[in-house]
Every structure is written in C-alpha cells, then in structure tokens.
Amino acid sequence: MLRDRVVFFAVIMAGASWLVLADRAAAQPTDESHATTEHSCSFGMGKGEPSHSCAVPFPAGCRVAQAPGSSNPWATISKAGRLMCRFDEKRTDWKSKITGACGRCQSGHCSAQFSVRFDCSPLQ
C-alpha cells in the first residue's frame, strides 16, 4: 500500500517536472516577439446588482498588443458567478480607451476582471 503511494507520487512529480520544463521551453521569446505589459480592471457584484463596467488603464506611449498568431487584441475576460461580460463596443476603440462591462449578477456573488496586454516598445 505504501509502495503504491510512493510510486504514484513519483509519477506525479515526474509529470509535473516535465510540464515545468515544457512551459519554460514554450515561454522563450522569438525574434518576432515584443515585451508586453498587462493592465486590468476588475469589480465584484452582489446578487441582483445591475450592470457594472470598468475602464482598463491605457499606458501612455503603448498600443494594444495582438494575440499571438492573430490580428485580434490580446485581451481576456475572467469572471466568476453567473453573469455575461464583454468589452463594450461603444466605449472601446482599442487605441485610447478600453471598457469592460457585465450585465446583472444572477448568483450569490459575481466578479469580473478585464485584462489587456500592451506593446510599449518604441515604434520603428
């Protein structure tokens, strides 16, 4: 019984080590990559609270980075609870202002975070 647990633990640890090494290899920058910085905004809501929004700070001298392998903005929405969230098309131009918005919270508690990566390297 103890031997089975030790073997299982060794297999798990070996797998975790392999994942760490694979992650480090994938994270190496390529010649085409640029240094990026990330800014975000977030909020929490109680059940039944109406829609909320927040503005992602736009750093001076930066532009929104493109998602790797895509021409789309490098942006993510993380949420918890039952609610619908999106980047507000009317209040977001991706050049100087970015606003995230969520509808009414339909669970005990909801939260949202809007994250955007920016390329702040000098334009060439």
C-alpha positions as CSV (number, residue, x, y, z in Angstrom):
1,M,0.0,0.0,0.0
2,L,2.7,2.5,1.0
3,R,4.8,1.4,-2.0
4,D,1.9,2.1,-4.4
5,R,1.6,5.7,-2.9
6,V,5.3,6.3,-3.3
7,V,5.2,5.2,-6.9
8,F,2.1,7.3,-7.6
9,F,3.8,10.3,-6.0
10,A,7.0,9.8,-8.1
11,V,4.9,9.6,-11.3
12,I,3.1,12.8,-10.4
13,M,6.3,14.6,-9.6
14,A,7.9,13.4,-12.8
15,G,4.9,14.6,-14.8
16,A,5.0,18.0,-13.0
17,S,8.7,18.4,-13.7
18,W,8.1,17.7,-17.4
19,L,5.3,20.2,-17.5
20,V,7.5,22.9,-15.9
21,L,10.2,22.2,-18.5
22,A,7.8,22.2,-21.4
23,D,6.3,25.5,-20.1
24,R,9.8,27.1,-19.9
25,A,10.6,26.0,-23.4
26,A,7.4,27.4,-24.8
27,A,7.9,30.7,-23.0
28,Q,11.2,31.5,-24.7
29,P,10.8,34.7,-26.8
30,T,11.2,34.6,-30.5
31,D,12.7,37.2,-32.7
32,E,9.3,38.5,-33.6
33,S,8.1,38.9,-30.0
34,H,7.9,42.1,-28.2
35,A,8.0,42.8,-24.5
36,T,4.4,43.4,-23.2
37,T,2.8,44.8,-20.1
38,E,-0.6,44.0,-18.8
39,H,-3.2,46.3,-17.3
40,S,-6.6,45.3,-16.0
41,C,-9.6,46.5,-14.2
42,S,-12.0,44.4,-12.0
43,F,-15.0,44.6,-9.8
44,G,-17.3,42.5,-7.6
45,M,-21.1,42.4,-7.5
46,G,-23.8,41.0,-5.2
47,K,-26.8,39.0,-6.4
48,G,-29.2,41.1,-8.4
49,E,-26.9,44.1,-8.8
50,P,-27.4,45.8,-12.1
51,S,-24.7,46.1,-14.8
52,H,-21.2,47.3,-14.0
53,S,-18.3,48.5,-16.1
54,C,-14.7,49.5,-15.6
55,A,-12.0,51.1,-17.8
56,V,-8.7,49.3,-18.4
57,P,-5.9,51.9,-17.9
58,F,-4.2,52.7,-21.2
59,P,-0.5,53.3,-20.6
60,A,1.0,56.4,-22.4
61,G,3.1,55.5,-25.4
62,C,1.7,52.0,-25.8
63,R,-0.6,50.2,-28.1
64,V,-2.7,47.1,-27.6
65,A,-0.7,44.0,-28.4
66,Q,-2.0,41.5,-30.8
67,A,-2.8,38.0,-29.6
68,P,0.0,35.6,-30.8
69,G,-0.8,34.3,-34.2
70,S,-3.8,36.6,-34.6
71,S,-4.8,40.1,-35.6
72,N,-7.1,40.4,-32.6
73,P,-6.4,42.4,-29.5
74,W,-4.6,40.4,-26.7
75,A,-7.3,40.7,-24.2
76,T,-9.1,38.3,-21.8
77,I,-12.1,38.4,-19.6
78,S,-12.1,36.3,-16.4
79,K,-15.4,36.1,-14.4
80,A,-16.9,34.2,-11.5
81,G,-20.6,33.7,-10.9
82,R,-23.5,33.8,-13.3
83,L,-23.1,36.9,-15.4
84,M,-22.4,37.9,-19.0
85,C,-19.4,40.1,-19.7
86,R,-17.8,41.7,-22.8
87,F,-15.7,44.6,-23.9
88,D,-18.1,47.5,-24.5
89,E,-18.0,48.2,-28.3
90,K,-19.4,51.7,-27.9
91,R,-16.8,52.7,-25.2
92,T,-13.8,50.8,-26.6
93,D,-11.7,51.9,-29.6
94,W,-8.6,49.8,-28.7
95,K,-6.4,52.9,-29.5
96,S,-7.0,55.1,-26.4
97,K,-9.9,53.6,-24.4
98,I,-11.0,50.2,-23.3
99,T,-14.1,49.5,-21.2
100,G,-15.3,46.1,-19.9
101,A,-18.9,45.6,-19.0
102,C,-21.0,42.9,-17.4
103,G,-24.8,42.5,-17.0
104,R,-26.8,41.8,-13.9
105,C,-25.3,39.3,-11.4
106,Q,-27.5,36.2,-11.2
107,S,-25.7,34.3,-8.5
108,G,-24.8,35.0,-4.8
109,H,-21.7,36.9,-5.8
110,C,-20.1,37.7,-9.1
111,S,-16.8,39.2,-10.1
112,A,-15.1,40.1,-13.3
113,Q,-11.6,41.1,-14.5
114,F,-10.8,42.6,-17.9
115,S,-7.1,42.2,-18.9
116,V,-5.3,43.7,-21.9
117,R,-1.7,43.3,-23.0
118,F,0.1,46.3,-24.3
119,D,3.2,46.6,-26.5
120,C,5.2,49.6,-25.2
121,S,8.3,49.1,-27.3
122,P,9.3,52.1,-29.4
123,L,7.6,52.2,-32.8
124,Q,10.0,51.6,-35.7
